Amino acid sequence: MVKGSQKIVAVDKGIPIIDMSQERSRVSMQIVKACETLGFFKVVNHGFDRTIISRMEQESINFFSKPVHEKKSVESVNQAFRYGFRDIGLNGDSGEVEYLLFHTNDPAFRSKPSIRSAVNCYIEAVRQLAHEILELTAEGLGVPPHTFSRLISSVDSDSILRVNHYPASDQFFGGATLSDKSVSLTRVGFGEHTDPQILTVLRSNGVGGLQVSNTDGMWVPVSPDPSAFCVNVGDLLQVMTNGRFISVRHRALTYGKESRLSTSYFAGPPLQAKIGPLQAMVTTVNQPRLYQTFTWSEYKKLAYSLRLEDSRLDMFRTCTGLDDP
């Protein structure tokens, strides 16, 4: 069942669509504006190889069509890649979803056959797209090149690729089917949350379900477009811009007779990277420092100790709004 009283507005209302084939300076300013006003946007004409996309989608479909016992067998000893269903995290959150999770720098996975080639090619391509978006972001903000992108380009960056499969309503894991008239066919696939990393780059098939929360607190359904990538600001980017960018709250619902497949790249920094507001984003008068400095390891540990919907960033706000002594 879908909980909460937030209203739903028109599909794609207020969601920017950015054509990356435009003049570079125009693209950079549009990205900054989108990050400031919603924290979410779509990119088109991004240059992503369609063959890589098709291979990744087909391999994912092939995997999720297997029996559960076969899917569970892919889990690695150190959980650098693993399969899961329903349970989201370790604190009681769940949804109508099954998933594959890959740590993108894991050498163990990169030695595995079958899906390996498709995933590796996808990771390299989506990392390049995330890198380019972050470079354009830096240009739009007027901060030095590589300010953001260097954090995800490091050999020890803690980035993740997650493939989510949301089943059709007649295939819910809980057993409800289209014939169960007393059961709502709209369920929560992945509950309301923000992403803790720097940036998320997501692509889905032609089935809807993703919704983002706008500044008025209303849910905006995102129309499915397999040719576009959805990009959202993560918690760390909100901190680095001292609250200028919005780490958007979002969720995924499941409904209808078609299953939804989404592939998300969560661009994260090295575990020991120090994260805090950039000096260029802080003034003692108009925009005092809003967040403490912390490591990604510290923030990640906190994030995974809380429920999905919890507001994590509040715990790292400064008390006075001034720079740390």
C-alpha positions as CSV (number, residue, x, y, z in Angstrom):
1,M,0.0,0.0,0.0
2,V,1.1,3.6,-0.7
3,K,1.2,5.7,2.5
4,G,1.3,9.4,3.0
5,S,-0.9,12.3,2.1
6,Q,1.3,14.2,-0.3
7,K,-0.6,15.2,-3.5
8,I,0.4,14.1,-6.9
9,V,0.7,16.7,-9.7
10,A,0.8,16.5,-13.5
11,V,3.4,14.2,-15.1
12,D,6.8,15.9,-15.6
13,K,5.5,19.2,-14.1
14,G,8.6,21.4,-13.5
15,I,11.1,18.7,-14.5
16,P,13.9,20.2,-16.7
17,I,15.0,18.4,-19.9
18,I,18.5,19.3,-20.9
19,D,19.8,18.8,-24.4
20,M,23.5,18.1,-24.0
21,S,24.2,18.8,-27.6
22,Q,23.7,22.6,-27.0
23,E,26.5,25.1,-26.5
24,R,28.5,24.0,-23.5
25,S,28.0,27.2,-21.5
26,R,24.2,26.9,-22.0
27,V,24.2,23.3,-20.8
28,S,26.2,24.1,-17.7
29,M,23.9,27.0,-16.6
30,Q,20.8,24.8,-17.2
31,I,22.3,22.1,-15.0
32,V,23.0,24.5,-12.2
33,K,19.5,25.9,-12.4
34,A,17.9,22.5,-12.3
35,C,20.0,21.4,-9.3
36,E,19.0,24.6,-7.5
37,T,15.3,24.5,-8.2
38,L,14.4,20.8,-8.0
39,G,17.6,18.7,-7.7
40,F,16.5,16.5,-10.6
41,F,16.6,16.7,-14.4
42,K,16.6,14.6,-17.6
43,V,19.4,14.7,-20.1
44,V,19.0,13.9,-23.8
45,N,21.4,13.8,-26.7
46,H,24.0,12.6,-24.2
47,G,26.1,10.5,-26.6
48,F,25.7,7.3,-24.6
49,D,26.2,4.3,-26.9
50,R,22.8,2.6,-27.5
51,T,24.5,-0.8,-28.0
52,I,25.8,-0.6,-24.5
53,I,22.4,0.3,-23.2
54,S,20.7,-2.5,-25.1
55,R,23.2,-5.1,-23.9
56,M,22.9,-4.1,-20.3
57,E,19.1,-4.2,-20.5
58,Q,18.9,-7.6,-22.1
59,E,21.4,-9.1,-19.7
60,S,19.3,-7.7,-16.8
61,I,16.1,-9.1,-18.3
62,N,17.8,-12.5,-18.7
63,F,19.0,-12.5,-15.1
64,F,15.7,-11.5,-13.5
65,S,13.8,-14.2,-15.5
66,K,15.8,-16.9,-13.7
67,P,14.5,-18.9,-10.8
68,V,15.2,-17.3,-7.4
69,H,17.7,-20.0,-6.3
70,E,19.8,-19.3,-9.4
71,K,19.7,-15.5,-8.8
72,K,20.7,-15.9,-5.1
73,S,23.8,-18.0,-6.2
74,V,25.5,-14.9,-7.8
75,E,26.3,-13.3,-4.4
76,S,30.0,-12.9,-3.7
77,V,31.7,-13.8,-0.5
78,N,32.6,-10.2,0.3
79,Q,29.2,-8.9,-1.0
80,A,30.9,-6.8,-3.6
81,F,28.1,-7.9,-5.8
82,R,24.8,-9.4,-4.7
83,Y,21.2,-10.2,-5.4
84,G,18.3,-9.3,-3.1
85,F,14.6,-8.9,-3.1
86,R,12.0,-7.0,-1.0
87,D,14.4,-6.1,1.9
88,I,15.9,-2.6,1.4
89,G,18.8,-2.1,3.8
90,L,19.0,-3.6,7.3
91,N,16.4,-1.6,9.2
92,G,13.0,-2.9,8.2
93,D,12.4,-1.1,4.9
94,S,11.0,-3.2,2.1
95,G,9.3,-2.9,-1.3
96,E,8.1,-4.8,-4.3
97,V,11.5,-4.9,-5.9
98,E,14.4,-7.3,-6.6
99,Y,17.8,-6.0,-7.4
100,L,21.4,-6.6,-8.4
101,L,24.1,-4.5,-6.7
102,F,27.6,-4.0,-8.0
103,H,30.5,-2.2,-6.4
104,T,32.0,-0.6,-9.5
105,N,35.7,-1.0,-8.6
106,D,35.4,-4.6,-7.3
107,P,38.1,-6.8,-8.9
108,A,36.2,-10.0,-7.9
109,F,33.2,-9.1,-10.0
110,R,35.3,-8.1,-12.9
111,S,36.7,-11.7,-13.2
112,K,33.2,-13.2,-13.4
113,P,31.8,-14.4,-16.8
114,S,28.4,-13.9,-18.5
115,I,26.9,-10.6,-17.4
116,R,30.4,-9.2,-16.7
117,S,31.1,-7.7,-20.1
118,A,27.8,-5.9,-20.4
119,V,28.0,-4.5,-16.8
120,N,31.7,-3.4,-17.2
121,C,31.0,-1.6,-20.4
122,Y,27.9,0.1,-18.9
123,I,29.9,1.2,-15.8
124,E,32.6,2.8,-17.9
125,A,30.1,4.7,-20.1
126,V,27.9,5.9,-17.2
127,R,30.9,6.9,-15.2
128,Q,32.0,9.1,-18.1
129,L,28.5,10.6,-18.4
130,A,28.5,11.4,-14.6
131,H,32.0,12.9,-14.9
132,E,30.9,15.2,-17.7
133,I,27.8,16.3,-15.8
134,L,29.9,17.1,-12.8
135,E,32.4,19.0,-14.9
136,L,29.6,21.1,-16.4
137,T,28.3,21.7,-12.9
138,A,31.6,23.0,-11.8
139,E,31.8,25.3,-14.8
140,G,28.3,26.6,-14.1
141,L,29.1,27.4,-10.5
142,G,32.4,29.0,-11.4
143,V,34.6,26.7,-9.3
144,P,37.8,25.0,-10.5
145,P,37.6,22.1,-13.0
146,H,37.5,18.6,-11.4
147,T,36.2,20.0,-8.1
148,F,33.5,17.3,-8.1
149,S,34.5,14.9,-10.8
150,R,37.9,14.0,-9.2
151,L,36.0,12.4,-6.4
152,I,34.3,9.8,-8.6
153,S,37.4,9.4,-10.9
154,S,39.6,8.1,-8.2
155,V,40.6,4.4,-8.3
156,D,39.2,3.9,-4.9
157,S,35.9,5.8,-5.4
158,D,33.0,4.1,-3.7
159,S,30.5,4.1,-6.5
160,I,27.7,1.6,-7.0
161,L,25.6,0.3,-9.9
162,R,22.2,-0.9,-8.9
163,V,19.7,-2.7,-11.2
164,N,16.2,-2.7,-9.9
165,H,13.4,-4.9,-11.2
166,Y,9.9,-3.9,-10.2
167,P,7.5,-6.8,-11.1
168,A,4.1,-6.3,-12.8
169,S,1.2,-6.2,-10.4
170,D,0.3,-9.8,-11.1
171,Q,3.8,-10.9,-10.0
172,F,4.1,-9.2,-6.6
173,F,6.4,-11.0,-4.2
174,G,3.7,-10.8,-1.5
175,G,1.4,-13.0,-3.5
176,A,-1.3,-10.4,-4.5
177,T,-2.6,-10.8,-8.1
178,L,-4.8,-9.0,-10.5
179,S,-7.7,-11.2,-9.3
180,D,-7.4,-10.0,-5.7
181,K,-10.1,-7.3,-5.9
182,S,-9.6,-6.2,-2.3
183,V,-5.9,-5.5,-2.7
184,S,-4.6,-2.2,-4.2
185,L,-2.5,-2.8,-7.2
186,T,-0.4,0.2,-6.6
187,R,2.4,-0.6,-4.2
188,V,5.7,1.0,-3.0
189,G,8.5,-0.5,-5.0
190,F,11.2,1.7,-3.3
191,G,10.2,4.1,-0.6
192,E,10.7,7.8,-0.2
193,H,14.4,8.7,0.3
194,T,17.3,10.9,-0.9
195,D,20.5,9.4,-2.3
196,P,23.5,9.7,0.1
197,Q,26.2,9.9,-2.7
198,I,27.2,12.9,-4.9
199,L,25.1,12.3,-8.0
200,T,22.8,9.6,-9.4
201,V,22.4,8.8,-13.1
202,L,19.4,6.6,-13.8
203,R,17.9,5.0,-16.9
204,S,14.7,2.9,-17.0
205,N,12.7,1.1,-19.6
206,G,9.5,2.4,-21.0
207,V,7.4,1.7,-17.8
208,G,6.6,4.5,-15.4
209,G,6.8,4.5,-11.6
210,L,9.5,7.0,-10.6
211,Q,8.2,10.1,-8.7
212,V,10.2,13.1,-7.3
213,S,9.1,15.5,-4.6
214,N,9.1,19.2,-5.6
215,T,9.7,22.2,-3.3
216,D,5.9,22.4,-2.5
217,G,6.1,18.8,-1.1
218,M,4.0,17.3,-3.9
219,W,4.9,14.2,-5.9
220,V,5.8,14.7,-9.6
221,P,5.5,11.5,-11.7
222,V,8.4,11.2,-14.1
223,S,7.4,10.0,-17.6
224,P,9.4,7.0,-18.8
225,D,11.8,7.7,-21.6
226,P,14.3,5.0,-22.5
227,S,16.4,7.4,-24.6
228,A,17.0,9.8,-21.7
229,F,18.9,9.6,-18.4
230,C,17.5,11.0,-15.2
231,V,20.0,12.8,-13.0
232,N,19.5,13.7,-9.3
233,V,21.5,15.6,-6.7
234,G,22.7,13.5,-3.8
235,D,23.3,14.5,-0.2
236,L,27.0,15.0,-0.6
237,L,26.5,17.5,-3.5
238,Q,24.0,19.4,-1.4
239,V,26.6,19.7,1.3
240,M,29.4,20.7,-1.0
241,T,27.3,23.5,-2.5
242,N,26.3,24.5,1.1
243,G,22.6,23.9,0.5
244,R,22.4,25.7,-2.9
245,F,21.6,22.4,-4.6
246,I,18.7,20.2,-3.5
247,S,19.1,16.5,-2.7
248,V,15.7,15.5,-4.1
249,R,13.4,13.1,-2.3
250,H,12.1,10.4,-4.6
251,R,10.3,7.1,-4.7
252,A,9.3,4.3,-7.1
253,L,5.8,2.8,-7.3
254,T,4.7,-0.4,-9.0
255,Y,1.4,-0.7,-10.8
256,G,-0.1,-2.0,-14.0
257,K,0.6,-5.1,-16.0
258,E,4.2,-4.3,-17.1
259,S,7.4,-4.7,-15.1
260,R,9.8,-1.8,-14.7
261,L,13.6,-2.1,-15.0
262,S,15.9,0.7,-13.8
263,T,19.7,1.0,-13.7
264,S,21.2,3.5,-11.4
265,Y,24.8,4.6,-11.0
266,F,25.4,6.2,-7.6
267,A,28.6,8.3,-8.0
268,G,30.4,8.2,-4.7
269,P,33.8,9.4,-3.5
270,P,36.6,7.4,-1.7
271,L,35.6,6.4,1.8
272,Q,38.1,8.7,3.4
273,A,37.3,11.7,1.3
274,K,36.5,14.7,3.4
275,I,33.2,16.3,2.4
276,G,32.2,19.8,3.4
277,P,30.9,23.1,1.9
278,L,33.2,24.6,-0.7
279,Q,34.7,27.9,0.4
280,A,33.2,29.6,-2.7
281,M,29.8,28.6,-1.5
282,V,30.2,30.1,2.0
283,T,30.1,33.8,3.2
284,T,29.8,34.9,6.8
285,V,26.9,37.3,6.0
286,N,24.6,36.1,3.2
287,Q,25.4,32.4,3.2
288,P,27.0,31.1,6.4
289,R,28.3,27.6,6.6
290,L,25.4,25.2,7.0
291,Y,27.2,21.8,7.3
292,Q,30.1,20.3,9.2
293,T,33.0,18.5,7.5
294,F,32.9,14.8,7.6
295,T,34.2,11.8,5.7
296,W,32.1,9.8,3.3
297,S,32.8,6.8,5.5
298,E,31.2,8.5,8.5
299,Y,28.2,9.7,6.5
300,K,27.7,6.3,4.8
301,K,27.8,4.5,8.1
302,L,25.1,6.9,9.5
303,A,23.0,6.6,6.3
304,Y,22.8,2.9,6.4
305,S,21.9,2.8,10.1
306,L,18.7,4.8,9.5
307,R,15.4,4.2,7.8
308,L,15.0,5.2,4.1
309,E,12.8,8.2,4.8
310,D,14.9,9.7,7.6
311,S,16.6,13.1,7.1
312,R,20.3,12.3,7.5
313,L,21.7,15.7,6.6
314,D,20.1,17.3,9.6
315,M,22.6,15.5,11.8
316,F,25.5,17.2,10.2
317,R,24.2,20.8,10.2
318,T,26.3,23.4,12.1
319,C,24.8,24.8,15.3
320,T,25.6,28.4,14.6
321,G,25.9,28.6,10.8
322,L,29.5,29.7,11.1
323,D,32.7,28.1,10.0
324,D,34.2,25.4,12.2
325,P,36.9,26.8,14.5
